[in-house]
């Protein structure tokens, strides 16, 4: 039987995006906002 994926809530999406941006900043010593946007899509 095929399982359907659950949709993320806006709270989950916000938390994921926050972690993604913070991880990108952590991984790069100096990074501009524009570069963060490019790196995180």
VEXKOLVO-396136 format. One line per field, with one value per residue (C-alpha): residue number from 1; residue in one letter; x, z, y. Coordinates in steps of 0.25 Angstrom, whole numbers, plus 5000, padded with zeros to 4 digits. Each point is the difference from the previous one (the first is absolute). Layout:
<recs>
num: c(NUM	...)
residuo: c(A	...)
c1: c(X	...)
c3: c(Z	...)
c2: c(Y	...)
</recs>
This chain:
<recs>
num: c(1	2	3	4	5	6	7	8	9	10	11	12	13	14	15	16	17	18	19	20	21	22	23	24	25	26	27	28	29	30	31	32	33	34	35	36	37	38	39	40	41)
residuo: c(X	X	X	X	X	X	X	X	X	X	X	X	X	X	X	X	X	X	X	X	X	X	X	X	X	X	X	X	X	X	X	X	X	X	X	X	X	X	X	X	X)
c1: c(5000	5005	5002	4997	5010	4995	5000	5008	4994	5004	5007	5008	5003	5005	5008	5007	5003	5006	5009	5004	5004	5007	5008	5004	5005	5007	5007	5005	5009	4995	4987	4991	4985	5000	5010	4991	4988	5008	5005	4986	4992)
c3: c(5000	4996	5012	4997	5005	5011	4998	5008	5009	4999	5013	4996	4987	5007	5010	4988	4993	5012	5002	4986	5000	5013	4995	4988	5008	5009	4989	4993	5008	4993	4991	4995	5000	4985	5001	5011	4990	4989	5009	5006	4988)
c2: c(5000	5014	5010	5014	5011	5009	5015	5009	5010	5015	4998	4988	5007	5013	4991	4993	5013	5006	4988	5000	5015	4999	4987	5008	5011	4991	4992	5013	5010	5012	5000	5011	4999	4999	4988	4994	5001	4993	4989	4997	5002)
</recs>
